Amino acid sequence: MVHAPERPPEGAPPVRINLYSDTQTRPTPAMLDAMMRAEVGDEQHGDDPTVHALCDRMAALMGKEAAVFMPSGTMCNVAATLVHCRPGEEIIAHETAHILTSEGGAHAALGSVQILPLKGPRGMYSPDSLRGALRGKSRHTPTQRLVEVEQTANTGGGAVWDRAVLAEIAAIAHGAGLSTHMDGARLMNACVAAGIAPAEMVAGYDSVWLDFTKGLGAPLGAVLCGTRDFIDEAWRWKQRLGGAMRQAGVCAAGCLYALDHNIDRLAEDHANAKALARGLAQMEGVEVQDPDTNLVFFTIAGTGVAAEALQRRLRMEGIAVSLLGGRLRACTHLDVAAPMIEAALGAIRGALAKA
Ligand SMILES: *Cc1c(COP(=O)(O)O)cnc(C)c1O
């Protein structure tokens, strides 16, 4: 049984090209400087001005009434479920959704809700499959309460949901009396890639959150947005879950810095991901999914090399990639510069040729 995070293979050098995840960015000196100078107070007490500034700014950016600062995106998802749903109710989501695959069963363990998994390519389901999943109301069926989407769809390859499809899904959900929730871990990647303002992208979603520890490069924090009543209730769950903090302005200042400096530059990550995908596509036996944003999923079944073996060989050269459900994933971010893409492609080519 594996409960603790995996460690690097023995004898592995330090990572010099980190394509493992955009969660592994280090705060830059300028971000740390902003954090050091933050005005702080007791966040749990409502006294931290920097946290208030971040929440006000996020509510405005998302076009919602209010926002709450959370330690993590997972806590945003869990608190949102706990506010939207009662025990025995059902959430409709894609079968690869983070809430279903990667939150330790929190929604069942803490919310006593079940998740109805929908299929569909690239981590997305169609308006028609949502229509088909709606249950009639009877005493046999669970009460459906919430429709969830992930923008971008992580294991769908960082795929960007089309704005019109999002709007149609929200309209179907609301028409059936269900609420809508958007897991916006990488929402800004989607907004930058599509050239659509966040408030417009998330219109129709009753709750939405953004992670500051993915492409935005902050060390800690996520912000959940919704109506004032929703956020009041989410605050109660934040308290219950142990997410109420003290001088959290130190972290909120890093998030504010990220909003000012690290959004437009996501386009560079997307360009780097495209370059990586182009290079991989030229390799014999490698299948790569064309990336919309910063996540490049690829398989190497045609090369005769096992995915684990390539991951290990690269790690022994100081290059980290992740392995998710048999597919390799390379993620571009703040700490990955264009020349590193060329270097990584060279290393992958070399590792495959050696086999
Ligand atoms: C990372 C991620 C989360 C969870 O966020 P944490 O800040 O790691 O708790 C949720 N959903 C998606 C799609 C993610 O990629």
The ligand as an SDF file (V2000), in Angstrom:
LIG
                    3D

 15 15  0  0  0  0  0  0  0  0999 V2000
   -4.6420   20.4630   -8.6150 C   0  0  0  0  0  0  0  0  0  0  0  0
   -6.0760   20.2890   -8.8960 C   0  0  0  0  0  0  0  0  0  0  0  0
   -7.0190   20.3180   -7.8570 C   0  0  0  0  0  0  0  0  0  0  0  0
   -6.6510   20.4090   -6.4060 C   0  0  0  0  0  0  0  0  0  0  0  0
   -5.9600   21.5510   -6.0640 O   0  0  0  0  0  0  0  0  0  0  0  0
   -4.9260   21.5320   -4.8390 P   0  0  0  0  0  0  0  0  0  0  0  0
   -4.5630   22.9530   -4.6800 O   0  0  0  0  0  0  0  0  0  0  0  0
   -3.7970   20.6410   -5.2580 O   0  0  0  0  0  0  0  0  0  0  0  0
   -5.6490   20.9730   -3.6570 O   0  0  0  0  0  0  0  0  0  0  0  0
   -8.3430   20.2040   -8.2080 C   0  0  0  0  0  0  0  0  0  0  0  0
   -8.7350   20.0840   -9.4910 N   0  0  0  0  0  0  0  0  0  0  0  0
   -7.8490   20.0460  -10.4980 C   0  0  0  0  0  0  0  0  0  0  0  0
   -8.3470   19.9220  -11.8960 C   0  0  0  0  0  0  0  0  0  0  0  0
   -6.5000   20.1400  -10.2440 C   0  0  0  0  0  0  0  0  0  0  0  0
   -5.6340   20.0760  -11.2640 O   0  0  0  0  0  0  0  0  0  0  0  0
  1  2  1  0
  2  3  1  0
  2 14  2  0
  3  4  1  0
  3 10  2  0
  4  5  1  0
  5  6  1  0
  6  7  2  0
  6  8  1  0
  6  9  1  0
 10 11  1  0
 11 12  2  0
 12 13  1  0
 12 14  1  0
 14 15  1  0
M  END
$$$$
